[in-house]
Amino acid sequence: MKITKKLKYATFEYDEETKHFTIEAEDANGDSTEKQFFKIRLGKVYSFAFMRFVVRMAQRNWLRKTPHEKKSLDKADDLMLELDIEDPNQLTMFD
């Protein structure tokens, strides 16, 4: 059984009988005079390694934290420094 996914500039195919993963693509530079095609055929081990790589890249981009504001605790610490308040987590009380 062959599983095929066709996109605008590339085709992905997996053949279960031979355990090969094939990528066929054309150069999408927009230059209509010369079109370049390439075909990559990966065996079972390399196709598995390629899929692990793709999943890792997807997870890396998906789980990447976006820069955000300071946490409320950080804001409280800044406020305490501005007002010159002692640390509320101290163990001993001074008179």
C-alpha positions as CSV (number, residue, x, y, z in Angstrom):
1,M,0.0,0.0,0.0
2,K,1.3,3.5,-0.9
3,I,0.4,6.6,1.0
4,T,0.8,9.8,-1.0
5,K,0.4,13.4,-0.1
6,K,0.6,15.9,-3.0
7,L,1.2,19.6,-2.3
8,K,1.8,22.5,-4.7
9,Y,5.6,22.0,-5.1
10,A,6.2,18.7,-3.4
11,T,4.9,15.1,-3.2
12,F,5.5,12.8,-0.2
13,E,5.0,9.1,-0.6
14,Y,5.5,6.1,1.7
15,D,5.4,2.5,0.3
16,E,4.6,0.0,3.0
17,E,5.9,-3.0,1.0
18,T,9.4,-1.6,0.4
19,K,9.4,0.6,3.5
20,H,10.7,3.5,1.5
21,F,9.8,7.2,2.0
22,T,10.1,9.3,-1.1
23,I,10.1,13.1,-1.4
24,E,9.8,14.7,-4.9
25,A,9.9,18.5,-5.1
26,E,10.3,21.2,-7.6
27,D,12.2,24.5,-7.1
28,A,9.7,27.1,-6.2
29,N,11.8,30.2,-7.0
30,G,9.2,31.6,-9.4
31,D,11.6,31.4,-12.3
32,S,9.4,29.9,-15.0
33,T,12.3,29.4,-17.5
34,E,14.1,26.7,-15.6
35,K,12.4,24.3,-13.2
36,Q,14.5,22.1,-11.1
37,F,13.2,18.8,-9.7
38,F,14.8,16.6,-7.1
39,K,13.8,13.3,-5.7
40,I,15.0,11.8,-2.4
41,R,14.3,8.2,-1.5
42,L,14.9,7.2,2.1
43,G,15.1,3.6,3.5
44,K,13.4,2.5,6.7
45,V,16.1,3.7,9.1
46,Y,16.6,7.1,7.4
47,S,12.9,7.8,7.0
48,F,12.4,7.1,10.7
49,A,15.3,9.5,11.6
50,F,13.8,12.1,9.2
51,M,10.4,11.8,10.9
52,R,12.0,12.2,14.3
53,F,13.7,15.3,13.1
54,V,10.5,16.7,11.7
55,V,8.6,16.0,15.0
56,R,11.4,17.6,17.1
57,M,11.4,20.7,14.9
58,A,7.6,21.0,15.2
59,Q,7.6,20.5,19.0
60,R,10.5,23.0,19.3
61,N,8.5,25.7,17.5
62,W,5.2,24.7,19.1
63,L,6.6,24.7,22.7
64,R,8.8,27.7,22.3
65,K,7.9,30.3,24.9
66,T,7.0,33.7,23.7
67,P,8.4,36.7,25.6
68,H,5.9,38.0,28.1
69,E,5.6,40.4,31.0
70,K,7.2,39.9,34.3
71,K,5.3,37.6,36.7
72,S,3.3,39.2,39.4
73,L,5.8,38.0,42.0
74,D,8.6,39.9,40.1
75,K,6.4,43.0,40.1
76,A,5.9,42.7,43.9
77,D,9.6,42.4,44.5
78,D,10.2,45.5,42.4
79,L,7.5,47.4,44.4
80,M,9.1,46.3,47.6
81,L,12.5,47.6,46.5
82,E,11.0,50.9,45.4
83,L,9.2,51.4,48.8
84,D,12.1,50.1,50.8
85,I,10.0,47.4,52.5
86,E,11.8,44.5,54.3
87,D,11.4,41.0,52.9
88,P,8.0,39.5,54.1
89,N,9.5,36.1,54.2
90,Q,12.0,36.8,57.0
91,L,12.2,34.4,59.9
92,T,12.9,36.9,62.7
93,M,11.0,40.0,63.6
94,F,12.8,43.2,64.7
95,D,11.5,45.7,67.2
